[in-house]
């Protein structure tokens, strides 16, 4: 069996799959949700309350004149102007009320992509109150209270965006009401695909100066306001490539100024190799991201944008069990046979294998195998010209995979271009898609490492990533699984490899067993691949992985030699 045949996800030897010791709870996930949105809430104190008279009350009191204008933070239409006489009469009615101190303090926060948790602190005399919460999306909730009260209520928005939240407390017995509120930004953001465009190339000065990035140094990449990426972008999808390497090292992407550089890595490299990896990274308040060279020698870096996230209404994400759409060796999805040099094939994604027709972009894992010379591969919309950006680089005989997010043409197609002067085989697996109908928004985390089989610091005591077996990774206890999780955004790195192999990632069909319970039944071995390796290499790849119905993901070592596995978590797609 050839290495290329094994590495692209076929030729699996039949046998019973074995699970390595499971990790009960991924370290840091719960904390990441708790910290995900501390800056997105609002607070409007009680002294901003607008008090007005009610049109009529049960005891016959009548309000004088029209209502006063709503507070600046409330989404009210402009009221009719009051005459001085009407305003004076209304103020007199308010002063004469038996509840002159009626007020409400309103705050809203969230720990999910689309949710808000609202707290209203009501100051009132001991009267029955009606509390109306206007969420700003055309929906309202009404609750009751009595006198001084603390009201807690939650709501989920259908789409990302900014919403004007208003709380009105009505004391009908005294013909008075109090209104307060504020602007709430959902923590989650929706996706907009972008034609692959180069933002940085340190070889020719694109995006800055034509200087290599020194060892232990970094380079800033302008994102917002560059190449038609709008201001206010919250995160960006970049294909980052390191090249001209003379030593080993790693690259880390983070928002830059004002943020601590995380201890995680986005891609790893060795001497003499060009290595790409897809990166989803929050954008700093100054509109930049920063790329850190963790090696000790200088390298060149390239960064190509393929999409971005904003709170403007865009596309949500839907994950799916990885499905093979193209394999040029078998004639799946395109003509059978190698993809010729400097040529492209068109393949349809929308409307096939459970993917709807009206998608805007697709999340892929693209693999090159059996290339006859060095080169690069580019995936792009089926209706557009070949962009200057690339998605993965290869050398003769190498099997290499990379995650790709690519716009889809109106007819549901994409193209794949072989930029080499030699032919190669290409494999394309679909892992998810973006559409206007999809609900899951991206919620970024502060990146953290959740598994490293080389260390026991992450709750792992099972030793190496054993050949032909899988690691069961539980991301949260099943009873505490965050609502509406569609997929986790991870970086998977395989290192210390003993031979040729490939990694598969799939949701677990079973929950983690409770202590003392028998092990879960063996899972079915997947047929798709996420990343590929050869002996003695370190290989990363971005993974957008569903945790299924049980909050559990299986990571498969499909090779015949042991290796080590490192998992870093960068965020989550969530519908709630």
N, C-alpha and C positions, 0 to 999 in steps of 0.2 A: 504494500500500500504506500503510495507516494505521500510525501509531507503535505503537498498542496491539496491532495484529495482529502486528507484528514482535516486540514486546517480550515477548509471552507464549509465544513458542517455536514459532510456526508461520510459514508463508509463506517458507521458506528457499529462496533462489535456488540452483538446481542449479549445481554446479561442483566442481572438484577442490580438496579442502582442502589447505592448505599449512601446514607446521609451521614456526614461527619457530625460531631457533637453540635447541637444547635446553640445559637446565642439567644437567650430568652428575650432580651430587650436591647435594642441598639442604643448605646450610650449617647446621650445628648439630644435625642429627637424631641423628647418632651420639653426639655429646656429651650430648644430651638423654637418650638411653637410659642412658648411663653415670651420669648424675646423678639418675635418676628415683626411686631407692629407697634412698638412703644411710641414711635414718633408720628403715628397717623391719627391719633385721637384728637378730640377737642374738649375744651372746658369753657363754659360760659357761666360766670358766677351770678349769684342771685341779684346783685346790684344792677345787672343789665336787664332785669325783668321789665316787661312792658305791661302795665295794669290798665285794663279798660273795663267799662261797664258792659253788662250783657244787655241784649235787646229787650229782654223782659225776664221777670223772675216769678217764681211760684206765688210770692206774697203780693204781687201786683206792682212792685217797683218797676219803673221804666227808665231805661238809659236815655240820657240826654245827648242828642247829636250822634254823629257817626263815630266809629271806632278810630282810635289813633293808629298811626302807621305801625306796622310790624317792626321788630328789631332788625338791624342791618343784616344779621345772620339768618333771618327767616325768609323763606321763599314766597313772600306774600306779594300780591299785585298791589299797586299803589292805591290807597283808599281815596275816596273823594275828599277834597280839602274841607277842613272844618272852619266854620266862622269862629271869631273870637268868642262870641256869646255861647256857641255850642260847646267849645272847649272848656270854658269856665263852668258851664253847667255840669259837664261830665266830671270835671275835677271835684266839684262840690259833692256830686253823688258818690265819688270814690272816698272822699274824706269822711262822709257821713256813714259809710258802710260799717257794719259790725265786724268786718274782717279787713282792716286797713293795711295790715302787714303782709297780706298774701303775696308770696314770691316763690320762685323756683330756680334752683341751681341745677344746671344740666351738664353732664359730661358723657362722652362716648368713647369707647376704645374697642379694640378687636384683637383676637389672636388667631384668626382664620382669614382666608383670602377675601371672602365676600361678607363676612359677618360683622355685626356691631353689637356691643353690649352697652346698653344705655342705663345711666343712673340719674334719677331725678330726686333732688332733696327739696322737699316742700316745706315752706314755712307758712303756717295758717292757724287761725283760731279753730276751735273744736267744732268744725262743721263738716258735713258730708261733701266730698269733692269728686268731680269727674275729671279724669286725666286723659287727654287725647294726644297720642303721639303720631305726628305726621313724619314718615320716614323719608319723604322727599322723592319717592319713586312712584307716587300715586297710590300708595298703600298706607293705611292708618290702623292703629290699635287703640282701644279704649279700655281703661281700667278704673277702679274706684279706690278712694283713699279717705282717711278721716283725720282732720287736723294736721299737726306736724307729722310728716311721713317720709319714708324712703322707698322709692319705687325703682325696681330693677326689671328691665325688659330687653329682649334680644330680637334681632331681625336679620334675615339673609337677603342680600341683593342678588338679582339675577345676573347682573353684569358689573364689571369694574367701572369705577368712575367717582365723581364727586357728587355728594347728595346733601341737600339742605334739610337738616333735621330740626323739627319744631315741636316743643311740648307746651300744651295749653292746659292749665288747671282752672276748672270752672267751679265757682261757688254760686250755685243758682239761688240759694236761699238769700243771699245778700247781693245778687245781681252784679257780681264782679268776677273777672277772670284775670289770670296772669300767664304771660307767654314769654318763652325764652328758647334759645336753640343755638345751633352752630353748623358749620360746614364740616362734613365727614368725608374723608378720602378712604376708599377701600384699600387695605394693604395689598391685595392681589392686583395683578396687571394682566392685560390681554396682549396677544401677540399680533404683530404686523410683519408679514414677510417682506424681504428686501432683496432686490437683485444683487447677487454676490458682487461685492465691491471692495477693492483693497483700500484700507485705511492706513496701513503701516507697512513699510518695507525699508528696513535699515540698510539694505544694499544700495538703494538708489535715492534715498532721502524722502520717499513718499511718507507723508505724515510727520516729518521732522527733518533731522539731519542724517546724512549718509554715514553714520558711525555705528559700529558694532556695539552691542550692549555688554558692558564689562562684567566679569565675574562678580557676583554679589551686588550687582547694580540693577537698575530698572529703567524702563522707558515708559513715557506717558502716551496714551492714545486718545486723541480727541474723538468723541462719539457724537454727543449732542450738537446739532448744527453742522455736522459734517456729512457729506454725501447724501443729503436730503433726510438724514435722521433728525427728527424734530427735537426741539427743546422740551424738557419735562420727561424725557425718556427715563424709565426706572431701571431697566436692565437691557443688556444687549447680547445677541448671539454672535460670537466670533469664531472663525476657524483660525486658530493660532498655529503657526508653523515655525519651528526652530531649524536653522540650517547653518552650514559652515562651522560645524562643531568639531572641536579638537580634543574634547574630554567628555566625561559624563557629568550630568547635572539634571536639574528640573526647572520648570517654569511655573510660577504662581501668578494668577490674575486676581485682582481685587480692586475696589473702588478708588483707592489711592488716598489723596490728601484728606486728613480728618478721620481715617479708618486705620486700624491696626492690621498689618499684613498677617494673614492666617498662616498656620503651620502646615496647612495642606498643600498639595501640588496638583496642577492641571495636566502637565505632561512631563515625561521623563525622556532623556536623550542620552546617546552614547556617541563616541567619537566617529566622525565621518558619515553620520546618518542625518537625513532630513526627516523630522518627525512632526506630523500635524495632530491636533486634537481639537474637537469642538468644545467651546467654553461658553457657559451662560453665566454672566457676571453682572452684579448691580453696577450702575453708573454713579459716580460721585456727584456731589452737588455742583461741582464745577464743570460737569459734562464730560469728564474723562474717566478712563480706567487705566490701571497701571499694570505692567508686566515685569515681574522680577525674575532675573536669571540667578537661580540658586546654585549654579556651578561655579568653578573657580577660574574658568577661562572665558574669553569673549565669544559671543555668538551673534548671528543675525536673526532677526525676528520679523515675521510677516503676520498681519492680522487682516482678515477679510470679514466684513459684516454680511450676515445672511438674514438678519431679522432683529426686531427689538420689541420691548414690552413698554406699554404706556397704560394709563388709566382711561384713556379714550376708548370708546367702544371698538373692539377689534375682534380677533378670533380667539376662542378658547381651545383647550386641548382635550383630546380623547385618546387614551392609551389602548393598545390592543396586544394580544399575544403575538410575539414576533412571527411574521409570515413572509415566506420567500416569494418575491414577485419577479425576480430576474435571476437567471443562471445561464450564462452563455455556453457553458459546457453541455447543458441539457436542452437548450432552445426554449427555456422558460422565459416568457415575457418579451422575447426578442428572437432574432435569428440564431440558430445554433452555429457555434464557431467563434473563434477569437474576435474581439473588437479590433478592427484594423487601426493602424497608426493614423493619427490626426483625423479621426472620424468619430461620429457620434451615432448612438441609436436612440430612438424615441420609444418610450413605454408608457402604458396607461396605468395610473394608480387609482384615480377616482372611479367609483362604481364597481370595483372588483374586490373580491375576498372580504366583504363586509365593510369596506371603506365607502362612504357615501360619495355621490357625484360632485356635490358643491363644496369641496374643500378648497382652502386657500394655500395651504402648505402641508408638507408631509415630513415626518421624522423617519430617517432611514439609518440603516447600518450598511455601508457600502464596502465591499471587499474586492480587492484585486488579487488574482492568483495566477501563477504561471506566466508572469510577464517576461517577454523576451529581451527587454532592455529597460534602461531607466526612464522615468517619466513621471507624469502626474495625471490625475483624473479630476474632472469637474462635473458636478451635477447642477442642473439649472432648469428653469421653466421650459416646458415644451413649446412655448410660443416665442421665446426670446433668442437673441444671438448668444454666441459663446462668450461668457465673461472672461476677464483677465484673471480672476481669482481661481484658486484651486482648492480641492477638498482633501486629497491625500497624495502622497508621494511614494514612489517605489523604486526598487533596484531590481536587476535581473533575478528571476527565480524566487522573489520574495512574495509571501502571502501576507497582506497587510489590510486591516480594516479601519474605518473611521466613521464616527457618527456624523450625520449630515441632516440639516434642516433646510429644505429647498422649496421655493415657491412652486405652485402647480398652475398650469395654464387653465383657461376656462374649460377646455375639453378634457381636463383631468389628467393631462400628460406631463411627463418630465423628460429631459434628455440627459444622457451621460456621454461626455466627451473624453476620448483618450488623447491626452496631449503629448504622448510619447511618439517617437519615430519607429517604434516597434509594437507589434500587436500584444494583446493580453486578454485574459478571461476576466469577467466581471460578475459579481454576485450582489444582489440588492435585497435586503430584508426590510420590511416596513414594521416599525414599532409603535407608530401612532400618527395622528393627523390633527390639523388645526382647521377650524371652520367657524362660521358665524353662529352656528347652532350649538357648538360645543360649549360647555359651561365652565370648565376648569380653568382657573387663572393661576398665574405663577406667583408664588410667595417665596421670596429668597430668604435663606438662612445665613447666619454667620457661619462660614464653612467649618466643618469639624470632621475629625476622623472617627469612624465608628467601628472599624475592624482592621486589624493587622495581625495576620497569622504568625508573624515573627515575634510578637510580643503578647504577653498576658495582660497588659494594662487595659485592654478593651474588653475584658471579660472572656477572652478566648483562651481555652486550655486544651484545644484539640490538636495542637501541633500543626504540621504543614497542610497545605491544600492538596489532599490526596488524589491520586490519579483515578479517573473513572468514577469519582464520587462527587457529592455536592454538599455545600454548606447551607444550612437553613438559617436565615437571618430574620429574626422577629423585630420589627421596627417599633412596635408599641404593644403593651399587653392588650389582648383582644377586647377586654372589657373597657379599655381606655383609648381605643383607636380613634384618632381625630376624625370627625365626620367629614365625608365627602372627599377623601384623598383619592385622586385619580392616578397619580404616579409620583415617585420620588426622582429627583435629579441627582445622580451619583457620578462619581468618577471611580471607575474600577481600574486597578493597576495590578498586573500579574508580574512577579519578579522571582528571581532565584529559580529559574526554570531549568528542569533537568533534560528536557527534550522538546519535541514539537507538539503543539496542541492548540486548543481553542477554548474560549469561555462562552458559556451560554447562560442567559439570565431569564428567569420566568417566575411568575407568581406561584406560590405553593398551593397545591390543592387541599392542604390540611392545615389545621391550626397547630401551634406548638403544644405538645402534651404538657399537662400539669405535672408537678413533681410527683413521682410515684406511679404515674400512668404509663402504659406501654407506649413505645415509639410509634409515630405516625406511619401509615403505609408508605412504601417506597413510591416516589414520584415518577412520572413518565419522563424519559430522557428527551429534551428538546432537539429539534432538527436544525435550528438556526444558530448563527454564531454572532458574538458581540465583539470579541477581539481575538487575535491570533498571535502565536509566539513560536519562537524557535529556541533551542538550547542556549542558556546563558544570557537571555535578553530580559529587559524590563519594558513592558508595553502597557500604556494607559488607553482608556477610551471612555467617553461620556456615555452614560446609560440613563435613559428615561424609562424607569421600570415600574410597572404596576405591582402593588403588594396584594392584589386580589381581594378575596372576601375575608381573609383572616389576618391581614396586616403582616404577611410573611412573604419573603422572596427567597428563591433558591438560586444559588450560584454554582454552576457546574464546571468542574475541571474535565473537559472532554479529551484531554491528552492521556498518554500512557505513562507519564512520569509525574512525580510530585512537583509542586510549585508553592509559591506563597501568594496570598491575595490581600490587597489593601483597598479599603472602601472609604471614600470621602463623600460627605453629603453636602449639597449646595442649595437645596430648596425642595419645594413640593408644588405640584399642580393640585388645586383644591376647588371643589364646586361650592362649598359652604362659606 
